[in-house]
Amino acid sequence: MSLSEDTETGGRLSLLRDGAAAALLCAAVLAVFGQAVFFDFLAMDDLAVVVENPGVRPGLSEEGLRFALTQYHFGIWMPVTTLTHLLDVSLFGMRPAGHHAHSLLWHIGAAVLWYLALVRLTGRPGAALAAALLFALHPMRAEAAAWVASRKEVVAGCWFAAAVFVYAGQRGGRPSAARLSAVFCVMVLALLSKPTTLVLPFALLLLDAWPLGRLDLRRPATWIRPVAEKLPLFALCAPAVWLGRAGQDSLNALSWTGDLPLSFRAGNALVSYARYLGHTFWPVRLMGHYPELRGALTPGMVAGAAVLLVAVTAAVLAPALRRGGRPRLLAGWLWFLGTLLPVIGLAGFGNAAMADRWAYTAHLGLLAALVFAVAGALKSPRARAALAAALVAAAAGLGAWQTAYWRNDETLCRRMLEVSGGENAMGRGNLGLALWRRGDHAGALEQYREAVRLQPGNPAWLVNLAAALIQTERFSEAESVLAPQIRAFARNPRVRMQYGRALYEQDRCREALPHLAAAAALAPEDSVCAVNHGLCLMVLGDLERAAAEFQRTLALDPGSALARQCLEDIRRAQEAPGN
């Protein structure tokens, strides 16, 4: 056989091998997470991000494209991810099965690309497949794979893996200008999917250390060329940081933790790192929302987390710095620490201490390093295969079990309350929504009250509680709930609207009017605020301004029967003799 024939045969075998691995990854992901296609949309962000989002509802239209390219989507400018939601609406409407299936395709793409990247980087397809399977099936993937609102994680993760695949090229070779340009383009797509992928150039530097061996951690002189060639990638980080910060500020998400001292945020970051690490190795008490640690962060927790992180760092650093030592565990550990840095809470945003979905890219490098380290330590191929099979089977079983909790609001929230001992405002509030929808108004009110008790500074719980009290004709109680908070939330249109409604329903229209007017002005695109303002004006006899509000309501929501009826009533009144 000639050399060319041998090369061709080897190429075909490699193609068949990689195709079989991709098919296995696809089948495994569908076996574990495929149940998600039967799941509902969730009140926890699915409604706000997709179902009730006026920018997404038009689908792939001129209006939808304008929204994707020019507006923040739930506090993040992520036009690529938003385009995937627009496509879903155009293809599937508001049927959740199609939305869930689309998310799974991106997750499968990320897993396959990560496998191919590891094969390019290491030349060891067996270990690469084990690492890709552990990443893809880990129970912490359930949140990203089964929650529509978490689409950005799988889309950005797929582009992230694609960038590594492109960068890998021929193992050990210096990346060409063309390849670096391609990586630059893929990174742009990743940043437009989720800005936190700005850690990509840092991750590529770690790959230069291991497995590519282009960068020696003990010799700073070897760092110059790998760092220099990635300067254009690092340059992308500045606009990504600015856009990410501005997006969170537009949603007022920074108000949750931005007022906290740096010492607290640093302590929270240390504890969160330790919790992420614990969940990686013992993923049995996962939940959809981990409450912020205000009032629960103790010096003992911070000290314990710090000791753990220092111990792990020392354990992986010493072998890597020895002559002839392999830096793979150090590279994996630094990958874990570095890729989590944008979401670890130091900058201060959101109302969660951590989230399983935020570990998506962090697990790529960490799990790969662990798999290759164990594979290198076990000399027996049979032992390696047996251990890999056991770990993958365990991950698959726990992953399927965790995914089942994301079926609907009630299953998810009850799990959150079970794990947190009931001390979870998000679990309480969203369980209240689920109970209200199935007619259990008493149960819903109980959950809303608990949510307000646990998180009195969250206007969403105040609004939900007040709205439920108004709908059950407990108007004075709704007023008493909102009155102490009305000054603090003077710029919140929903708080002002519900307070106005509570006064209106007690026949105190003149007191209600300033609040309903303020709500309509603060939220000019909110048809509910407009119609309530119109009703108050109508009762007070200001029919011309009321008619204008009802017309604005119909422009925003053409299906509003209430606004249409009120306009007809006003027309009849104006035409009546002696008006």
C-alpha positions in Angstrom: 0.0 0.0 0.0 1.4 3.4 -1.0 1.7 6.3 1.5 -1.1 8.2 -0.1 -3.4 5.2 0.1 -2.5 4.6 3.7 -3.2 8.3 4.4 -6.5 8.1 2.6 -7.5 5.0 4.5 -6.6 6.6 7.8 -8.6 9.6 6.9 -11.7 7.5 6.2 -11.3 5.6 9.4 -11.0 8.9 11.4 -14.0 10.2 9.7 -16.0 7.1 10.5 -14.8 7.2 14.1 -15.7 10.9 14.5 -19.1 10.3 12.9 -19.8 7.4 15.2 -18.8 9.6 18.2 -21.0 12.4 17.1 -23.9 10.0 16.7 -23.3 8.6 20.2 -23.2 12.2 21.7 -26.4 13.1 19.9 -28.2 9.9 21.1 -26.9 10.4 24.6 -28.1 14.0 24.9 -31.5 13.1 23.5 -31.8 10.1 25.9 -31.1 12.3 28.9 -32.6 15.7 28.0 -35.0 14.8 25.2 -37.8 14.7 27.7 -37.7 18.5 27.7 -39.6 18.6 24.4 -42.7 17.7 26.5 -42.1 20.5 29.1 -44.0 23.7 29.5 -42.8 27.3 29.3 -41.8 28.5 32.8 -42.9 31.6 34.6 -39.3 31.9 35.6 -38.2 34.0 32.7 -39.6 32.0 29.8 -42.7 34.3 29.8 -40.6 37.5 29.9 -37.9 36.3 27.5 -40.1 34.7 24.9 -43.9 34.3 25.4 -44.8 37.8 26.6 -41.9 39.6 25.0 -43.3 42.1 22.5 -40.0 42.2 20.7 -39.9 38.4 20.2 -43.5 37.7 19.4 -43.4 39.1 15.8 -40.9 36.3 14.9 -38.6 36.8 11.9 -40.1 40.0 10.7 -38.8 43.5 10.2 -40.1 44.4 13.6 -38.5 41.3 15.2 -35.1 41.9 13.5 -35.1 45.5 14.6 -35.6 44.4 18.2 -32.9 41.8 18.0 -30.3 44.2 16.5 -31.1 47.3 18.5 -32.6 46.4 21.9 -31.4 44.7 25.1 -33.1 41.3 25.5 -33.8 40.8 29.2 -30.9 43.0 30.1 -28.4 41.6 27.6 -27.6 42.6 24.1 -27.4 39.2 22.4 -28.7 39.5 18.8 -27.6 36.1 17.8 -29.5 34.4 20.6 -32.5 36.6 20.1 -32.5 35.6 16.4 -32.9 32.0 17.5 -35.9 32.9 19.5 -37.4 34.8 16.6 -36.9 31.8 14.4 -38.7 29.6 16.9 -41.7 31.9 17.0 -41.8 31.9 13.2 -41.5 28.1 13.0 -43.4 26.9 16.1 -45.4 29.8 17.3 -45.8 29.6 21.1 -45.7 25.8 21.2 -42.9 25.0 23.7 -41.9 21.7 22.1 -40.1 23.3 19.1 -38.4 25.8 21.4 -37.0 23.1 23.6 -35.9 21.0 20.6 -34.0 23.9 19.2 -32.1 24.4 22.5 -31.2 20.7 22.5 -29.7 21.1 18.9 -27.4 23.8 20.1 -26.3 21.7 23.1 -25.6 18.7 20.9 -23.6 21.0 18.6 -21.5 22.2 21.6 -20.8 18.6 22.7 -19.8 17.4 19.2 -17.6 20.4 18.5 -15.9 20.0 21.9 -15.2 16.4 21.1 -13.7 17.3 17.7 -11.7 20.1 19.3 -10.2 17.7 21.9 -9.3 15.2 19.2 -7.5 17.9 17.4 -5.8 19.1 20.5 -4.7 15.8 21.9 -4.9 13.1 19.3 -6.7 10.8 21.8 -10.3 10.2 20.6 -11.2 7.8 23.4 -10.5 10.3 26.2 -12.0 13.1 24.1 -15.2 11.2 23.8 -15.4 10.5 27.5 -14.7 14.2 28.3 -17.4 15.3 25.9 -19.9 12.9 27.2 -19.3 13.9 30.8 -19.7 17.6 29.9 -22.8 17.0 27.8 -24.6 14.8 30.3 -23.6 16.3 33.6 -26.7 17.1 35.7 -25.7 20.8 35.8 -26.5 20.8 32.1 -30.2 20.3 32.8 -30.8 24.0 33.4 -29.2 25.1 30.2 -30.6 22.3 28.1 -34.2 22.2 29.4 -35.0 25.8 30.1 -35.8 27.9 27.1 -34.8 31.2 28.7 -31.3 29.7 29.1 -30.9 29.4 25.3 -28.0 31.9 25.5 -25.9 29.5 27.4 -26.1 26.7 24.8 -25.8 29.1 21.8 -22.7 30.9 23.3 -21.3 27.5 24.5 -21.6 26.1 21.0 -19.7 29.1 19.5 -17.1 28.8 22.3 -16.4 25.2 21.4 -16.4 26.1 17.7 -13.7 28.7 18.4 -11.5 26.2 20.2 -12.1 23.7 17.3 -10.9 26.3 14.8 -8.0 27.4 17.0 -6.8 23.8 17.5 -5.9 23.2 13.8 -3.0 20.8 13.5 -1.9 19.8 17.0 1.2 21.6 18.1 1.3 23.9 15.1 1.5 27.7 15.3 -1.9 29.2 14.4 -1.8 31.0 11.1 -3.2 34.5 10.5 -6.1 33.0 8.6 -6.9 30.7 11.5 -6.7 33.5 14.1 -8.9 35.6 11.9 -11.5 32.8 11.8 -11.3 32.5 15.6 -11.9 36.3 15.8 -15.0 35.9 13.8 -16.3 33.0 15.8 -15.6 34.9 19.0 -17.7 37.8 17.7 -20.6 35.4 17.2 -20.1 34.0 20.7 -20.1 37.6 22.2 -23.3 38.4 20.3 -24.8 35.3 21.9 -23.7 36.1 25.4 -21.1 38.8 26.4 -19.6 36.6 29.2 -17.8 34.6 26.5 -15.2 37.3 26.6 -13.0 34.8 28.6 -12.3 32.9 25.3 -8.8 34.3 24.7 -7.8 33.4 28.3 -9.0 29.9 27.7 -7.0 29.6 24.5 -3.9 30.7 26.4 -4.5 27.8 28.8 -4.8 25.4 25.8 -1.4 26.8 24.7 0.0 25.5 28.0 -1.9 22.2 27.8 -2.3 20.2 25.6 -0.6 22.2 22.9 2.6 22.8 24.8 3.3 26.2 23.2 3.5 28.0 26.5 5.6 26.9 29.4 4.3 28.2 32.7 7.8 28.1 34.2 9.3 30.2 31.4 7.6 33.7 31.0 9.5 34.2 27.7 7.3 31.6 26.1 4.2 33.6 26.9 5.0 36.5 24.6 4.0 35.1 21.2 0.8 33.3 22.4 -0.3 36.4 24.2 0.6 38.8 21.3 -1.3 36.8 18.7 -4.4 37.0 20.9 -4.4 40.8 21.4 -7.2 41.3 18.8 -9.3 38.8 20.8 -8.6 40.6 24.1 -9.5 43.9 22.4 -13.0 42.6 21.9 -13.4 42.3 25.7 -13.7 46.1 26.3 -16.9 46.6 24.2 -18.3 43.3 25.6 -17.8 44.5 29.2 -19.4 47.9 28.4 -22.4 46.4 26.6 -22.9 43.8 29.4 -22.8 46.4 32.1 -25.1 48.7 30.2 -27.6 45.9 29.6 -27.7 44.9 33.2 -28.1 48.5 34.2 -31.0 48.9 31.8 -32.8 46.1 33.6 -31.8 47.6 37.0 -30.2 44.2 37.8 -27.2 45.9 39.3 -29.4 47.3 42.1 -29.5 43.9 43.7 -25.9 43.6 44.6 -24.2 46.8 43.3 -24.8 48.4 46.7 -23.1 45.6 48.6 -19.5 46.2 49.8 -16.7 44.5 47.9 -15.8 42.5 50.9 -19.2 40.8 50.8 -19.0 40.2 47.1 -15.6 38.7 47.4 -16.8 36.4 50.2 -19.8 35.4 48.1 -17.5 34.7 45.1 -15.3 32.4 47.2 -18.3 30.5 48.6 -19.8 30.3 45.1 -16.6 28.8 43.6 -16.6 26.2 46.4 -20.3 25.4 45.7 -19.7 25.1 42.0 -16.8 22.7 42.7 -19.0 20.7 45.1 -21.8 20.4 42.6 -19.4 19.3 39.9 -18.5 16.2 42.0 -21.7 15.7 43.9 -24.6 17.0 41.8 -27.5 15.8 43.8 -28.9 19.0 45.4 -29.2 21.2 42.4 -32.1 23.7 42.0 -33.3 26.3 39.5 -32.4 29.3 41.6 -29.8 29.7 44.3 -30.9 32.7 46.5 -28.5 35.5 47.1 -26.5 35.1 50.4 -27.5 38.4 52.1 -27.6 37.7 55.8 -26.6 34.1 55.2 -22.9 34.5 54.5 -20.9 33.8 57.6 -17.1 34.2 58.2 -16.9 30.4 58.6 -18.3 29.8 55.2 -15.9 32.2 53.6 -12.9 30.8 55.5 -13.8 27.2 54.6 -14.2 28.1 50.9 -10.9 30.0 50.9 -9.1 27.0 52.5 -10.6 24.6 49.9 -9.6 26.8 47.0 -6.1 27.3 48.2 -5.7 23.6 48.9 -6.9 22.7 45.4 -4.6 25.3 43.8 -1.6 24.1 45.8 -2.4 20.5 44.8 -2.5 21.2 41.1 0.3 23.9 41.1 3.1 21.9 42.6 3.2 19.0 40.0 2.8 21.5 37.1 5.9 23.5 38.2 8.1 20.4 38.6 10.6 19.7 35.8 8.8 17.4 33.4 5.5 17.9 35.1 2.3 18.1 33.2 0.2 21.2 33.6 -3.1 19.7 32.5 -4.8 19.8 36.0 -3.5 23.3 36.6 -4.8 24.4 33.2 -8.2 22.8 33.9 -8.4 24.4 37.3 -7.4 27.9 36.0 -10.0 27.4 33.2 -12.6 26.7 35.8 -11.7 29.8 37.9 -11.2 32.1 35.0 -14.3 31.3 32.9 -16.5 31.6 36.0 -15.0 35.0 36.9 -17.5 37.2 34.9 -20.5 35.5 36.6 -19.1 34.9 40.1 -20.7 38.1 41.5 -17.7 40.4 42.0 -19.2 42.9 39.6 -22.5 42.6 41.3 -25.6 41.8 39.3 -28.8 39.7 39.4 -30.4 38.3 42.5 -28.8 34.8 42.5 -25.7 33.7 44.3 -24.9 31.3 41.5 -26.6 29.3 38.8 -25.9 25.8 37.3 -26.1 27.3 33.7 -23.2 29.6 34.4 -20.9 26.6 34.7 -21.5 25.7 31.1 -18.1 26.8 29.6 -16.3 26.3 32.9 -17.0 22.6 32.8 -15.5 22.3 29.3 -11.9 22.7 30.4 -12.3 21.4 33.9 -13.8 18.0 33.0 -11.5 17.5 30.1 -8.4 18.0 32.3 -9.8 15.6 34.9 -10.6 12.9 32.3 -7.2 13.2 30.6 -5.4 13.2 34.0 -7.2 10.0 35.1 -6.6 8.4 31.7 -2.9 9.1 32.0 -2.8 7.7 35.5 -4.6 4.4 34.6 -2.4 2.2 32.5 -5.0 -0.5 31.7 -7.2 0.3 28.8 -9.9 -1.9 30.2 -9.8 0.0 33.5 -10.0 3.3 31.7 -13.0 2.2 29.7 -14.8 0.7 32.7 -14.3 3.9 34.8 -15.4 6.1 31.9 -18.5 4.0 31.3 -19.4 4.1 35.0 -19.0 7.9 35.2 -20.9 8.6 32.1 -23.7 6.3 33.2 -23.9 8.0 36.6 -23.9 11.5 34.9 -26.7 10.3 32.5 -28.9 8.9 35.3 -28.5 12.0 37.5 -28.9 14.3 34.5 -32.2 12.7 33.5 -33.4 12.9 37.1 -32.5 16.6 37.4 -34.0 17.4 34.1 -37.4 16.0 35.1 -37.7 18.8 37.7 -37.9 21.4 34.9 -41.2 20.0 33.5 -43.3 22.8 34.8 -43.4 25.6 37.3 -44.8 23.5 40.1 -42.3 20.7 39.8 -39.4 23.1 39.6 -40.5 25.3 42.4 -41.3 22.5 44.8 -37.8 21.1 44.2 -36.3 24.5 44.9 -38.2 24.8 48.2 -37.3 21.2 49.1 -33.6 21.8 48.6 -33.5 25.2 50.2 -35.7 24.3 53.2 -38.4 26.7 52.0 -36.2 29.7 52.1 -36.3 30.6 48.4 -38.2 33.7 47.3 -38.1 32.7 43.6 -39.5 29.3 44.4 -42.2 30.8 46.5 -43.2 33.5 44.0 -43.3 31.3 41.0 -45.1 28.5 42.8 -47.7 31.1 43.7 -48.1 31.8 40.0 -48.5 28.1 39.2 -51.1 27.6 42.0 -53.0 30.7 40.9 -53.3 29.4 37.4 -54.8 26.2 38.5 -57.3 28.0 40.7 -55.7 27.5 44.2 -56.0 31.2 45.1 -55.5 30.6 48.9 -52.3 28.6 48.2 -51.1 31.2 45.8 -51.6 34.1 48.3 -49.7 32.1 50.9 -46.7 31.7 48.6 -46.8 35.3 47.5 -46.7 36.5 51.1 -43.7 34.2 51.8 -41.9 35.6 48.8 -42.4 39.1 50.0 -41.2 38.1 53.5 -38.1 36.5 52.1 -37.3 39.3 49.6 -39.2 42.5 50.4 -37.0 44.5 48.1 -38.2 42.6 45.0 -41.0 44.5 43.3 -42.2 41.5 41.4 -43.4 39.8 44.5 -45.1 42.9 45.8 -46.9 43.3 42.4 -48.0 39.7 42.3 -49.3 39.8 45.9 -51.1 43.0 45.3 -52.6 41.8 42.0 -53.9 38.6 43.7 -55.4 40.5 46.6 -57.2 42.9 44.1 -58.5 40.0 42.1 -59.9 38.4 45.3 -61.4 41.8 46.2 -59.1 42.4 49.2 -58.5 46.0 48.1 -57.6 47.6 51.4 -55.1 44.8 52.1 -53.5 45.4 48.7 -53.2 49.0 49.6 -51.6 48.3 52.9 -49.1 46.0 51.2 -48.0 48.6 48.7 -48.3 51.8 50.6 -45.0 51.5 52.6 -43.1 50.7 49.4 -44.6 53.2 47.0 -41.9 55.8 47.5 -39.1 53.3 47.1 -40.6 52.0 43.9 -41.9 55.3 42.5 -40.2 54.6 39.1 -41.7 51.1 38.9 -44.8 51.2 36.6 -46.3 48.0 37.8 -46.1 48.9 41.5 -47.6 52.3 40.7 -50.4 50.7 38.6 -51.3 48.1 41.3 -51.4 50.8 44.0 -53.6 52.9 41.8 -55.9 49.9 41.1 -56.2 49.2 44.8 -57.4 52.9 45.4 -59.6 52.9 42.3 -61.4 49.7 43.4 -62.2 51.5 46.7 -63.9 54.3 44.8 -60.9 56.7 45.5 -60.4 57.6 41.9 -58.9 61.0 42.5 -56.2 59.4 44.7 -55.7 56.7 42.2 -55.3 58.9 39.1 -51.7 60.2 39.8 -50.4 56.7 40.3 -52.2 55.3 37.2 -51.0 58.3 35.1 -47.4 57.8 36.3 -47.6 54.0 35.4 -48.8 54.8 31.9 -46.1 57.4 31.4 -43.3 55.1 32.8 -44.4 52.2 30.6 -45.7 53.7 27.3 -45.6 50.3 25.6 -47.6 48.5 28.4 -51.3 48.2 27.3 -52.4 47.2 30.8 -51.1 50.4 32.3 -52.8 52.4 29.5 -56.2 50.7 29.9 -56.2 51.2 33.7 -55.3 54.9 33.3 -58.2 55.2 30.8 -60.7 53.6 33.1 -59.8 56.0 35.9 -60.1 59.0 33.5 -63.5 57.7 32.3 -64.9 57.4 35.7 -63.8 60.9 36.5 -65.5 62.2 33.4 -62.4 63.1 31.3 -63.7 61.3 28.3 -61.4 62.7 25.7 -58.2 61.7 27.5 -59.8 58.4 28.4 -60.6 57.7 24.7 -57.0 58.6 23.8 -55.7 56.0 26.4 -58.1 53.3 25.1 -57.0 54.0 21.5 -53.4 53.7 22.7 -54.3 50.4 24.3 -55.7 49.0 21.1 -52.6 50.1 19.2 -50.5 48.1 21.6 -53.0 45.2 22.0 -55.6 45.1 19.2 -57.4 42.2 21.0 -58.3 44.2 24.1 -62.1 43.8 24.3 -62.2 46.1 27.4 -60.7 49.0 25.6 -62.9 48.5 22.6 -66.1 48.4 24.8 -65.0 51.5 26.7 -64.5 53.4 23.5 -67.9 52.4 22.3 -69.4 53.5 25.7 -67.7 56.9 25.4 -68.9 57.3 21.8 -72.5 56.7 22.9 -72.2 59.0 25.8 -70.8 61.8 23.6 -73.6 61.3 21.1 -76.4 61.2 23.7 -78.8 64.1 23.8 -77.8 66.7 26.3 -74.3 65.4 26.7 
